[in-house]
Amino acid sequence: MRVFPGFRVDQEYCLNVKYQQKKEKHMLTLYLLFIALLALGITACRWGANSSDGINSPEWQRRQDWPGFH
């Protein structure tokens, strides 16, 4: 394949470059997904609900004391 006179492009080289670009694109997607899940886990630990209250906990009394709910 000739692009310019005197300049030759190897087809195998082009396929290798396309493969590398596709591989890098997939790796970037995986990194972004990992970072998003990590951020979600950190925010869940920070601002998530605490479900460790027992059956006899004063949860409803605490909820009544929250401003804006009565």
N, C-alpha and C positions, 0 to 999 in steps of 0.2 A: 504494500500500500504506500503510495507516495502522496505526501501532503504538499510539499513544495519541491521544486526542482533541486535535486541533490540532497534532499532531506528525506530519510526513510524512517517510517514508524513500524516497529515490530508489533504484529497483532497479539502475540503472547504477552508482550509488555503492557499493551492497552488493557487486556483482560485482567492482568495481575493488578493494575492500578484500580480498575473498577471493583475488583474483589476486595482490595484493601479499603477503598472508600466505603463499600457496603459494610464491611466488617467494623470499621470505625463508627459508622452510623448506628449499628446495632449495639456496640459497646457503650456509646454515649446514651442511648436509650436505657440500657440496663443501669448505668450509673445514675441517671436522673430518677429512675424508678426506685433504686435503692435509697437515694437521698430523700425522696418524698416519703417513703415508708419509715425511714429513720426519724424524719421530722414529725410525722404523724405519731410515732411511738413516744417521742419526747413530749409532745403536746398532750397526749393522752395521760401520761404520767403526771404532768403538771396541772392540767385543768380537767382531768377526767373525773367521773363520779366515783365516790367511794362506796363500794357495795359490801363492805365488811361489817356493816351493822347487823346485829343479831335480831331475832324475832321480837325481843322485848326492848328494843332500843327506843329512845325518845325522838325518833325521826320526825313524826308528825308535829310534835311540839316545837321542834326547831324550825320546821317549815312554816309554822304559823308566825314565828317571830321574824321571818324574812320580810324586809320592806317591799311594799308593792303588791303583796298577795292577799291583803284584806282591806 
